[in-house]
Amino acid sequence: MINYNEWVVNKNYRDAFLREHFCRRENYDIGIDEVSTHGGGSSFDRLTYSGRAAKMDTNSRWRYFLENTFYRDLFADRELQYLSQEIFGHISGTEVLYDRFHGIEGK
């Protein structure tokens, strides 16, 4: 598995992954700023950021669903809260989701 959030922001993570799984000694990040044209590009930004994908604020996309009751109610599940933190780490601003349900244990 690849942790997308880490992959996007951490070249060392990408380098280590490519070394470990593909025996790549060097990573030139070819294509790191490209947006796939399949399906019309990003579901949020289409091809607007083609050639500069690193400028997309993908870690804030959860905000688009903040007023969606179904989405917000998912965070009432303490196990989901815990797993989200374990897998993705802290994502700035998401406290509003956790705070709604008095946070997660151990936070």
Secondary structure, DSSP 8 states (H G I E B T S, - for coil): ---HHHHHH-HHHHHHHHHHHH--S----TTTT----GGGSBTTTBTTTTT-GGGS-GGGGGGGGTT-HHHHHHTT-HHHHHHHHHHH---TTTHHHHHTTT--TT-
